[in-house]
Amino acid sequence: MREQRPTLLIVDDQPANIHALAKLLKDDYRIITATNAAKALELARREPGPDLILLDILMPDQDGYAICRELKADEAIHAIPVIFVTALDQAQDEAKGLQLGAADYISKPFNPTIVRARVHNQVSLKLKTDLLEQIALQDGLTEIPNRRYFDRKLAQEWNRQSRHQQPLSLLMIDIDHFKPYNDHYGHGAGDDCLRRVAQALQQVPKRAADLVARYGGEEFVALLPETDSIGARQVAGRMQEAIHALALPHAYSPVADRITISIGASVSLAGQPATSSEALKQAADQALYQAKEQGRNRLVWDSPNPS
């Protein structure tokens, strides 16, 4: 769960400088710190990430400009605002920082009132932007993440699992014979069905990294990082049980007397080359097609990895 207070990441190789800033800001913010580039980037990439980074320029291993470049080049964290806090006070130094994407620039020795005000302004802007982004990435009907969010998350998890050689599983989920349900029970009942199925599916995965999203129409998707086929089968089975337990009557389904789901699954295995995240998605989609062809209300597996 996200901390109630916004999080600041202070990056400086001098503990005394970190202490001074932390003492100034700790009453209003959660403070995390790093004294080198590697630690700074590691903390920035953690979930949930910091809301603002206060970054020194004069660092021994990798200067603040280089760190800022890496932050802004990483799609997953490029939106985190950066304020340079540095003894470099020449106009060209400030201009360079702003050109790299920094949101603001504070010169040392700093004025405590100015620091608080500038940090407050940037954090407030970041939180408002996050809220708007959350609304844009949420499905309006079901109130779960939408396809745009899923596509973004899939790209991020694909890159992460490729770096760390971890399995990544994907489930494509379709409500069986939803059109006759909608036609006979009405669109209001159809919308209620979509909402209840979405909420039931979302409650099955227990880890923060797992994602359930509405893919479109009556189709949903579940992305399961660091999950092999055994773990993904367990999640898929619990999803089918959860939908069965809803007991939503469907008198017009040829497969059951209630709403059921078909699931197509695919996994990219650690240590085995898979071509792309798109191949993972296509494999799950093909498995879902096979599940429908085989009679629906079932789970079918495919794999993007070459045999």
N, C-alpha and C positions, 0 to 999 in steps of 0.2 A: 504494500500500500504506500502511496506517496506521502511524504512528510507534509504536515500542515504548513510549516514554514518553508519558504523558498530556499533553495540550496545554492550556496556560492562555493566555487572552486577557486582557491587562492594558490597561484603558482609563482614561487620565488625560491631561489637557491639559498637565501639568507633567512634562517629561522626567526631572527629578530624582526624582519620586515613582515613575515607571515603573522607573527604574534601581534604586532601593532595593528594590522588590518583586522585580524580576527577579534581582538579586544574591542575595536571600534564598532564592529558589525554583528557580533555574536548574539546580541539581545533580539535582533529582528530576523536573523537568518540562521539556517543550519550551515555550518562551516566544514568543508573538507579541504585538504591541503596536499600539495605536491611540491617537491624540491627539484624535480628533473622532468624532462620532456616525456620519457616513457611512462612515468607514473601519471602525469597530467593527462595524457591521451587515454590511458587505461581507465581513469576515473571518469573522463568525459564520455566514454563509450558504455559505461555501466548503466543499467536500468534501475530506477529512473535516473536520468542524467542531471547535471547541474543546470540551474536556471540562468546562471551568469558565471563567466570566468574572468577573474582579475589576474592579469598576466604580466609578469616582469619581462623586460626585453633582454637585459644583460644576464644571460644564463651561461654556465660553463660548457655544458655538453651540446646544447642546441639552443640558439637564441629564440626569443619570443616571436620574432617574425617567422621563423621556420615552423614553430609550433602552430602559430596562427594559420599558416598555409595548409598544414596537415588537417587542422580542424575544419577549415572551410572546403577542403577537397573531399571530405568524407560526407557522403549524402546523409548518413544517419545522424550526424552531429553538427552539420554546417550551420544550423539555425540557432545554435547556442550563442548568444551575444558575448563579445569579448571586449573588455576594457583594459587597455594597456596602462599599467601603473609603473612608471619608470623615471630614473634620474635624467634620461635623455630629454632635453627640453627644447631642442632646435625645431624650427618649423618643418624642415625636411623629414625629421624623425616622425613627427606627428602625421605628416602627409603620407609617409610610407605605410604607417600602421593603418590608417583609414583606407588607403588603396587596397590593402590586403583583406579588408572586410571587417576591421574592428569597428565597434559601435561608438567608442569614445576613447579618450586619452587623458590620463591624469599624471601630472608631473610631480615628482618628489622634490623637496618635502611637500607633502600634501596637506590641504586644509580639511580637517575632519568634517566640517559642515558640508563642504563641496563634495567630498567622497560619498557621504550618506545620500545626498541629493541625487548625484549622478547614478549611484547604484540603485536607488529607489526607482528612478525614472526608467532605467533599462529593464529592471526586473518586472515592473508594472507592465511595460510594453510587451515583454516576453510572455507573461501570463495571459494577457489579452489575446495575443497572437495564437497561443496554444489553445485557448478556448474556441476561437474561430476555426482553427484547424481541426479541432475535435468535432465540431459541428459539421464541417465539410466532409469528414471521414466517417460519419455515422449514417447508417441507413434510417431514413425518416420514419418508416413504418415499424420496423422491428426494434429499433434503438440498439442494434449491435453494429459492429464495424461493417463498412460497405466494401465493395469490390476495389475501389481506389486504395483504401487502406490495406486490403489484403495484398494487392499487387506490390505496394511499397514494402510491406513486411516480408513478402516472399523474396524480393530482391536482397533485402538486408540479411535474412536468415541464410539464403543461398551463399552469399559471400562469407558469412561467418562460418558456416559448416564446411565450406571449402578450405578456409584457413586452418580450422581446428580438426578437420577430418572426423566430424561427427555425423551420424545418420540424420536425415531429415525426412519426415513422413508427411504425406498430404492425403487428405480425404475429400473427395467430391461427393456431395450428398444431395439427393433429389427426393422430393415428396412424391410418392407413387400416385399416379392418376389424379393429379391435382386439378386438371381442367374439368373433368366431370364433377368433382367436388364443388368447384367454383360455380359451374353452370347450374347445378341442382340446389345447392344450399344458399347461393347468392354471394355477391362480392364482399358484403360485410362479414359474413361467416368465413369467407376465404381469407380476408385480411386478419381476422382473429386467429385463424388456424396458423397463418404464417408467423404471427407474433408469438403464439404459444410454442410452436415448434422451435423457433429461434431461441427463445429463452431456455427451453429444455436442453437443446444442444449445447448452449453456452455454459450451462452449469455442469456439464460432464467433465471436461478437462479441469484439473486442479492446479496446474502450475501457471505462474504469471506469464511465462514465455509462450504458452499455448494460445492459439488464436482461433476463434470461430467467427466467421463473417458471412454476410449474405452476398452471394455471388451474382444473383440476378433472378427475377421471377420466383419460382419455387425451389431454386437451387442454392445450396449453402456449401461452405468449404471450411475445413479445419486444417490448420498448419501446426505440426507437432515437432518442434526442434529437439534434437538429441533423443529421438525416439526411433527405435528399430521396428521391424514388422511385428514382432511379438507385442510390444507396447502399443503400437497403433491398432492392432487387432482388438486388444482389450478396450481401448477407447471407443472404437467403432461398435463393438458389442454393447457397451454401456449406452451408447447413443441410441441404438435400436431399441434397447430395453426402455430407455427414458421416453421415447416416442410412443412405444406400445403402452406404457403406463399412463400416458395422457388420456387414452381411451376416447379419442375424438371419433365419433361414429362416421363411417363412410359406407353408406349402403350402395354406392355406385362403383365401388372398387372390386375388381374381379379377384384380388389376391387376399383380401381380409375384410372383416367387418368394421375396421377402424383405420385411421390414418397410419401408414407405414412409410418407411424410407428405404431407398436403395443407396448403396455406398460403393464408390470406386476408389481404390487406394493405390498409392505408389510410394516407394521409398528410395531415396538416394543413400546408398550404403557407404559407410566410412571405408576409405582405402580403395574404393572402386571408382573409376572415372565415370561421371555422368556428364552429358553434353552441356546442359543448361537448365536453369529453373523452368524455362518454357517446356523442355522435354519432360521434366517431372510433372508439370501440370497436364500436358497432353497425355501422358501415361495414365494418370488418374482419371482423366476424362474418358479415355478409351475403356478403362476398367468399368466406369459407371455405365457406359453404353452397353458393355457386355452384361452387366447386372440387369439392365432393363430387358435385354434380349433373352436372358435366361429365366425371366418370369418376375423380376422385381422382388422387393422385400428381402434383399440379400446383400452380402458383401463380396466383391470380386477384386482381386489384386492384379496389378501390373507393375512393371519396373522400367525406369529409364536407363538402368545400367546395362551395358552390353554383357552378354553371357560368356 
